[in-house]
Amino acid sequence: MARLYAGDQLRALRRAAGLNQRAMATRLGLSVSYLSQLESGERPLTAAVSAALARHYPQALAAIEGAEPARRLAALGAALADPALPPLEAEAAARLAVERPEIADRLIALHAAKRAAEERLALAEETLTAGGSTRLPWEAVRDWFHEAGNYIDPLDRAGEARAGDVEAALAAHGVTVRTDPDPESPIARMTGRDLLLNGALPPESRRFQIAHRLAAVALAEPVAAIVAASGLESAEARRLLAVGLANYAAGAILMPYDRFRAEARRLRHDIDQLSRAFGVSFEQACHRLSTLQRPGAEGVPFYFCRVDMAGNITKRHSATRLQFARFGGACPLWHVHEAVAIPDRILVQLAETPDGVRYVSMAKGLVKPSGRFARAPRRYAVVLGCEAGHAADFVYADAVDRAGSATRIGISCRLCPRPDCDQRAFPPADRRISVEPDTRRVVPYRIV
């Protein structure tokens, strides 16, 4: 690897992140003295330092080393983090990416193919156990966003360009915002050139609905083009996708990509602080964090979902190796179920999936008031999590002992291979069971 001195860039990166040398050294896995020597130009970047930068600051590394080497190193690091592959030291991986890029690219492609095959298998198993292969329009749209990586570049950039006073921007398109006097009114509805909003909406929801209408009006052409190319068969699914794309663009308008990503890094993804900084709700900030996957400027890869009181997953996305079940509920050991019953309290969990990957997640129960006694408020919980390797960038990870024992969760009972779980509701779809009438266990069978 060529000797590359980048002291000025490293120092500027640390200061932009709002970190002192000790905090930056901890994040990169270096000693303070070694980081000081790097910043002063006494030492060049090593493969190990480049690997750490690729993990935490891929955009900065791309500026230092060039976009393509940095992209390859980050993708190779993600592939080699798969527990199914033999471990490889960070320095050796960085040397492989630089000295044998064709082999590195092949490993990246093989890992992507493996992940795709695993997802197809899980979908097939879930579909069979759910009793059919026909997807409802809602499921088709949900899967479309999942396959798109929950990042829609043209809408994200167009939304970012329209950040500002959304009500004034909407007025420039001839739409006036008014409060709907009807107490039974929906959240939002168009009447002529008026956008009527339910009077019970909190300020954050009001701003989001205005941004949604602005996106629907100002970005109608790119939304229509994406819908036309989506391949969705039913008219209902295509209409749902158009609504979902306008919602996505609304998030980009209220939380413009570069500014939101930088502030999230600076605050270590403290959701309450992000919500105040951008005037959005707790859920909106969580959802936006799960979309920060712009090539060359990726945020921390998070998974995000919303769970209702019955355990149904009503929103889901994962930029991590953890993938949610498409049918049925989530693992009962997941702390999100407890959070639903405890509004406005943040719960933190260190969990481990059957593949050995550890995650740190934050869950919070939320209540959306209805505005009147006759209609019950909506109660649900949101969860945001990342792999434990990103814990230094996730403030909630400070609340758990990352070296301690982790809760052994699964994706769902039908997909979980653990043979010894006392919380199991169903046996795994691909395993046989043995029933022993004279032996009593928590579950009435043994998985074989």
SVG drawing of the C-alpha trace seen along z (x, -y; Angstrom):
<svg xmlns="http://www.w3.org/2000/svg" viewBox="-67 -31 74 72">
<polyline fill="none" stroke="black" stroke-width="0.4" points="0.0,0.0 1.4,-3.4 2.4,-5.6 -0.3,-8.2 0.0,-11.0 -3.4,-12.6 -2.9,-14.5 -4.8,-17.7 -7.7,-15.7 -7.9,-13.5 -7.8,-16.6 -10.5,-18.3 -12.6,-15.2 -12.3,-14.9 -13.2,-18.5 -16.2,-18.3 -17.4,-15.4 -17.1,-17.4 -14.7,-14.9 -11.5,-15.3 -8.5,-13.1 -9.4,-10.6 -12.9,-10.1 -11.8,-9.8 -9.0,-7.4 -11.6,-5.2 -13.9,-5.3 -11.1,-4.2 -9.6,-1.7 -6.3,-3.5 -4.2,-4.9 -4.4,-8.6 -0.6,-9.0 -0.9,-7.1 -3.8,-9.3 -1.8,-12.4 1.1,-11.1 -1.2,-10.6 -2.7,-14.1 0.7,-15.7 1.9,-13.9 4.5,-11.8 3.0,-8.6 1.2,-7.5 -2.2,-5.8 -2.0,-2.1 -4.3,0.6 -5.9,1.0 -6.5,-2.8 -8.1,-2.9 -10.3,0.1 -11.5,-1.8 -12.2,-4.9 -14.1,-2.9 -16.3,-1.5 -17.0,-4.9 -16.3,-7.6 -16.5,-6.2 -17.1,-9.6 -14.0,-11.0 -11.9,-8.0 -13.2,-8.4 -12.0,-12.0 -8.6,-10.9 -7.9,-7.8 -10.4,-8.1 -14.0,-7.0 -13.5,-3.5 -10.9,-2.1 -12.9,-3.4 -16.1,-1.9 -14.4,1.5 -12.8,1.5 -16.1,0.7 -18.0,3.4 -15.3,5.9 -15.4,5.2 -19.2,5.8 -18.7,9.1 -16.0,10.3 -18.0,9.5 -20.4,12.3 -20.0,15.0 -20.2,17.7 -16.8,16.6 -13.5,17.2 -12.2,14.1 -9.7,11.8 -7.7,9.1 -8.6,5.5 -5.1,4.9 -5.1,8.0 -8.5,7.1 -7.3,3.6 -4.2,5.1 -6.4,7.5 -8.7,4.6 -5.6,2.6 -3.3,5.3 -5.9,7.8 -9.0,5.7 -10.3,8.4 -10.4,11.0 -12.0,8.4 -14.7,7.6 -15.4,11.3 -15.8,11.8 -18.1,8.8 -20.3,10.2 -20.4,13.7 -21.5,12.3 -24.2,10.2 -25.4,13.3 -25.4,15.3 -27.5,12.7 -29.9,12.5 -30.3,16.3 -31.0,16.3 -33.6,13.6 -35.3,15.6 -35.3,18.7 -36.8,16.9 -39.5,15.4 -40.3,18.8 -40.6,20.4 -42.7,17.6 -45.0,17.7 -45.5,21.4 -46.3,21.2 -48.6,18.2 -50.7,20.3 -50.1,18.8 -47.9,16.9 -50.1,13.9 -48.9,10.6 -51.4,8.0 -50.8,4.5 -49.4,3.3 -47.0,6.2 -45.9,5.6 -45.1,2.0 -43.3,2.9 -41.1,5.4 -40.4,2.8 -39.0,0.4 -37.0,3.2 -35.5,4.2 -34.7,0.6 -32.7,0.4 -35.1,-2.2 -33.0,-4.9 -34.5,-6.6 -31.7,-8.8 -33.6,-11.2 -36.3,-11.9 -33.8,-12.3 -31.8,-14.9 -34.9,-16.7 -36.3,-16.8 -33.0,-18.0 -33.1,-20.9 -36.5,-22.0 -35.6,-22.1 -36.9,-25.3 -40.3,-26.8 -42.6,-24.1 -45.8,-26.0 -44.5,-28.9 -43.2,-26.5 -46.6,-24.8 -48.3,-28.2 -46.0,-29.0 -47.7,-26.0 -51.1,-27.5 -52.1,-25.4 -53.3,-27.0 -53.0,-25.2 -56.1,-25.4 -57.3,-23.6 -60.3,-21.3 -63.2,-22.3 -64.7,-18.8 -63.7,-16.9 -64.3,-13.6 -62.0,-14.7 -59.1,-12.5 -55.5,-13.6 -55.3,-15.5 -57.4,-16.0 -57.5,-18.2 -60.5,-20.3 -60.0,-22.3 -56.7,-24.2 -56.9,-23.9 -55.0,-21.4 -57.3,-20.7 -55.4,-19.3 -57.0,-17.8 -56.9,-20.2 -55.6,-17.6 -52.4,-17.1 -49.2,-17.9 -46.9,-20.5 -44.4,-17.8 -47.2,-15.8 -48.7,-19.0 -45.3,-19.9 -44.9,-16.4 -48.3,-16.5 -47.5,-19.8 -44.2,-18.4 -46.0,-15.4 -48.4,-17.5 -45.4,-19.7 -43.7,-16.5 -46.8,-15.2 -47.2,-18.5 -43.6,-19.5 -42.2,-16.0 -45.2,-14.5 -43.2,-13.7 -40.3,-11.8 -42.7,-10.0 -44.8,-9.0 -41.7,-7.8 -40.6,-5.6 -44.1,-4.1 -44.2,-3.4 -40.9,-1.5 -41.7,0.3 -43.2,3.5 -46.1,3.5 -49.1,5.2 -52.1,3.9 -53.5,0.4 -53.8,0.3 -50.2,1.2 -49.1,-1.5 -51.2,-4.1 -49.8,-3.0 -46.3,-3.3 -47.0,-6.9 -48.1,-7.8 -45.1,-6.1 -42.7,-7.9 -44.3,-11.2 -43.8,-10.3 -40.1,-9.5 -39.6,-12.8 -41.3,-14.6 -38.7,-13.1 -36.0,-14.3 -37.4,-17.8 -37.7,-18.1 -34.4,-16.3 -32.1,-17.1 -29.5,-14.3 -26.1,-15.9 -27.2,-18.2 -29.2,-15.4 -26.4,-12.8 -23.8,-15.2 -25.9,-16.2 -26.8,-12.6 -23.1,-11.7 -22.3,-14.7 -25.1,-13.8 -24.3,-10.1 -27.8,-9.5 -29.6,-10.8 -33.1,-10.8 -34.6,-13.3 -32.0,-15.9 -32.3,-15.2 -36.1,-15.6 -35.7,-19.0 -33.0,-20.1 -35.2,-19.4 -38.7,-19.9 -39.8,-16.3 -41.3,-13.6 -39.3,-10.8 -40.6,-8.2 -39.9,-10.4 -36.3,-10.9 -35.8,-7.1 -37.3,-6.3 -35.0,-8.9 -31.9,-7.4 -32.8,-4.1 -32.7,-5.7 -29.2,-7.2 -27.7,-4.9 -26.5,-7.4 -23.6,-5.7 -20.3,-7.2 -22.0,-9.1 -23.6,-6.3 -24.8,-6.8 -24.5,-4.2 -26.5,-1.2 -29.6,-0.8 -32.6,1.3 -36.0,-0.3 -39.4,1.0 -42.7,0.1 -44.8,2.6 -48.4,2.2 -50.0,3.4 -50.8,6.8 -47.1,7.4 -47.7,6.7 -44.8,5.1 -46.4,2.1 -43.2,0.6 -39.9,2.2 -36.5,1.6 -33.0,2.9 -29.7,1.7 -28.1,4.3 -27.8,8.1 -30.9,8.5 -34.0,8.9 -37.5,8.8 -40.1,11.5 -42.6,10.6 -45.4,12.6 -46.4,13.0 -45.0,11.3 -41.5,10.7 -39.5,12.6 -41.2,12.3 -37.8,11.8 -37.3,8.5 -37.6,5.6 -39.9,3.7 -42.9,5.6 -42.2,4.4 -41.8,0.8 -45.3,0.8 -46.7,1.1 -44.5,-1.6 -45.0,-4.8 -42.3,-7.5 -39.6,-5.3 -36.6,-4.3 -35.5,-0.7 -32.0,0.5 -31.1,4.1 -28.0,6.0 -29.3,8.9 -27.7,11.7 -29.3,13.4 -28.8,17.1 -26.0,16.2 -23.9,14.9 -24.2,11.2 -24.8,8.8 -27.0,5.7 -27.6,2.8 -31.1,1.4 -33.3,-1.3 -37.1,-1.0 -39.6,-3.5 -43.3,-3.3 -45.3,-6.1 -48.9,-7.4 -50.5,-9.4 -53.5,-11.3 -56.8,-11.2 -57.9,-14.6 -61.1,-13.5 -62.4,-11.0 -64.6,-9.1 -61.6,-7.8 -58.8,-5.8 -55.3,-7.0 -52.9,-5.0 -50.3,-3.1 -47.2,-1.5 -43.5,-1.3 -40.5,-2.0 -37.2,-0.4 -33.9,-1.5 -30.8,0.7 -27.3,1.2 -24.7,3.9 -22.6,3.8 -19.5,2.8 -21.1,-0.7 -21.9,-1.1 -19.4,-4.0 -21.6,-6.0 -24.9,-5.1 -25.4,-6.9 -27.9,-4.3 -25.2,-1.6 -23.7,-3.4 -26.5,-1.9 -25.5,1.8 -22.4,3.9 -21.4,4.8 -19.0,7.4 -21.7,9.1 -24.4,11.6 -26.8,10.8 -30.5,11.7 -30.7,14.5 -33.4,13.4 -34.6,14.8 -36.4,13.3 -39.7,15.1 -40.5,18.5 -41.1,20.1 -37.6,19.0 -35.6,19.4 -33.4,22.5 -32.8,22.3 -33.8,25.6 -33.8,24.5 -36.0,21.3 -38.7,21.3 -40.6,18.5 -41.2,20.4 -44.8,20.2 -44.2,22.4 -41.6,24.9 -39.3,23.8 -40.7,24.4 -37.8,26.5 -37.2,28.8 -38.9,31.9 -40.3,32.2 -40.4,35.1 -43.2,35.4 -42.4,37.3 -45.6,37.8 -43.8,38.8 -41.5,35.8 -42.8,32.3 -41.0,29.3 -42.0,25.6 -43.0,26.4 -44.6,29.7 -42.1,31.0 -38.4,31.2 -36.8,29.9 -34.8,32.5"/>
</svg>
